[in-house]
Amino acid sequence: MPSSAPTDAVPHRPFFGELCILAGSIAFSLSFVLVPAIYGAGGNQFSVLVLRNFALALLMAALILRTGKPILLPRAERNGSLIVGLLFAAQSYCYFTAVHFIPVSLATLLNFLYPVLVAVAMHWTAGEKLTIVKVGALITALIGLALALDTTAGDLNWFGVLLGFLSGLLSAAIAVVSGRVLGQADTQRMTLHMVFATGVALLAASQISGAGLVFPSGFIGWSAISAAPLLYMVAVLGYFHAIRLIGPSRTTMISNVEPVCTLTLATVVLGEAFSAKQVVGAALVIGAIVATQIAARKRA
């Protein structure tokens, strides 16, 4: 795989890259908060995941054809995009299934261990310096997560916790692999290949598992699932374009706005309540992510 993606030390058009990941993170947050409404209206995770990926693939194909560009990427970039798509399929399944067992807020905190994990992974794969700030952030995030999970709660579903944690590991893998795959690849064509592979993998999983595609009923359910592809398009394009412009570490650290937004929406819209202990834990997790981002900006 090519390894010509920009690093955090030499960002290209940093302001635009930061704006891309900011918009993408907010879109991701909004789409995730819609999930309980889809489930409540009778839909399942495969329906929303398959629909949003195939709908986005069609939108991207239409945009690319209008520009006169070829659909296919060069072989190396095409294969890399397909690998990222399969990783995204696994991550999406874990993240969206976790919400069946644990609150949206806890699933989000578990998934958002990934920015700190990316910092560690980039040290081993790309030689980025593993500073005291990064090590301290990892330890702080783990302590915060332990508090946020509130292990004294008797109704905590540990299968849901495992799924949330796996989604975080897979998110870290996606960021690191994407940084090596993208290089100077066309973001639109790369996204088309990636989301198509994700959709095919999830459709196959829905049939193999016997779950099938179960769509929601009623106005609220269909409104929520219809908004998913548009939000997903903003989120995915913003995320991968930011990785190409400012690198994996800075992209994932700026995305700390997503858990803040998701937790806020989960409290306001879904009525999820946090104890004082959990609030402190969530603050530690988000604070750890913010600290690493500030350190990255100072080094840039």
KAWO-V838990 format. One record per residue. N is the residue number from 1. PSI is psi in whole degrees, 0 to 359 (* if undefined). Layout:
N/PSI
N/PSI
//
This chain:
1/144
2/150
3/36
4/13
5/146
6/147
7/172
8/338
9/333
10/73
11/146
12/122
13/61
14/322
15/316
16/322
17/318
18/321
19/321
20/313
21/330
22/311
23/318
24/320
25/318
26/321
27/317
28/315
29/314
30/319
31/325
32/324
33/338
34/342
35/313
36/327
37/322
38/315
39/320
40/336
41/11
42/357
43/164
44/174
45/327
46/325
47/312
48/322
49/316
50/316
51/313
52/325
53/316
54/323
55/318
56/323
57/318
58/317
59/316
60/320
61/318
62/317
63/318
64/317
65/327
66/331
67/349
68/6
69/153
70/149
71/317
72/142
73/164
74/155
75/313
76/315
77/325
78/313
79/321
80/319
81/322
82/322
83/314
84/322
85/319
86/321
87/319
88/323
89/314
90/317
91/316
92/317
93/313
94/314
95/312
96/332
97/329
98/327
99/342
100/336
101/333
102/161
103/155
104/319
105/316
106/321
107/321
108/316
109/319
110/315
111/326
112/22
113/344
114/327
115/322
116/322
117/325
118/319
119/319
120/315
121/321
122/335
123/317
124/326
125/333
126/2
127/14
128/140
129/131
130/93
131/171
132/324
133/317
134/317
135/316
136/323
137/320
138/314
139/317
140/318
141/320
142/319
143/315
144/321
145/320
146/321
147/318
148/325
149/336
150/71
151/352
152/348
153/125
154/338
155/15
156/124
157/113
158/339
159/319
160/321
161/316
162/316
163/318
164/319
165/320
166/323
167/325
168/317
169/317
170/325
171/320
172/318
173/319
174/315
175/316
176/314
177/319
178/320
179/328
180/330
181/319
182/305
183/236
184/27
185/149
186/120
187/319
188/314
189/322
190/318
191/318
192/311
193/318
194/310
195/330
196/316
197/319
198/314
199/316
200/316
201/318
202/323
203/317
204/318
205/323
206/326
207/318
208/320
209/343
210/358
211/324
212/189
213/113
214/111
215/153
216/168
217/162
218/166
219/315
220/315
221/315
222/328
223/318
224/315
225/335
226/329
227/339
228/313
229/322
230/316
231/321
232/322
233/314
234/317
235/310
236/314
237/318
238/319
239/308
240/328
241/323
242/319
243/319
244/328
245/320
246/1
247/161
248/315
249/312
250/324
251/311
252/329
253/321
254/333
255/4
256/346
257/336
258/309
259/326
260/313
261/317
262/315
263/321
264/314
265/323
266/325
267/314
268/312
269/316
270/349
271/21
272/135
273/142
274/138
275/168
276/322
277/318
278/325
279/316
280/317
281/315
282/320
283/323
284/318
285/310
286/322
287/322
288/319
289/316
290/320
291/319
292/326
293/318
294/318
295/320
296/321
297/325
298/327
299/337
300/*
//
